[in-house]
Amino acid sequence: MQLTVVSTISLLVASAFAQTISGQFDCLAAGSYTLCQNLWGATAGVGSQSSTLTNSSGNTVAWTTNWTWANNENSVKSYANVESTTAKGIQLANIQTAPTTWSWNYATRSNPIRADVSYDIWTGVQPTGQPASRNSSFEIMIWLSGLGGIQPVGSQIATGVNVAGHTWNLWKGPNANWQVLSFVSPTEINDFNVDLKDFFTYIVASQGVASTQYVQSIQTGTEPFTGAANLVTTAYSVSLS
């Protein structure tokens, strides 16, 4: 299967719903969010991917991602995601609440499949900074699903960690110039409704993250390794105050 590759990032204004993007780094404005393909690891595999904005109303967004990937089963091929354009720029110490809801499901998925469904939260010393950049200090991942025996960056440092009303296995390790902390649910969570402040409180108290760190970005999406799936998000929202 041929992979469509574009050399520049396209940012399309969402004037109607059910808009689909398929280029390697295509993005689509979606109310308080930006939906992006982000096929950053596509050269490690063979396949295709598209993402469709299905609804955007106020601070809530809905979308689907269809993907098929083969080869190099331990390599992430992409991170199709929505990024909040408003939930950022606040120090951890000053966050009063960070409510989020995410309702999603696999409309179809192959067997076998290797993929995660996750939040990707970036913090740094400065109020602003692109994800996975020289301004990144910490990457906090929250895995609501991890299929096929895949593992986060680093090694598992704790099990049975109770945060935000759920139990997690915690992984930690370096990646480029930042540290990665991954909260991995042992069971799939399809309807997630929590306050992310609970995670921020935990990493400050237990994992040596300075409370002066700023939230630079909150992304939400899927990392496919191999297989095929149609991932459907029916409603997602996040905010900081």
Order of alpha helices (4+ residues) and beta strands (2+ residues): beta-beta-beta-beta-beta-beta-beta-beta-beta-beta-beta-beta-beta-beta-alpha-beta
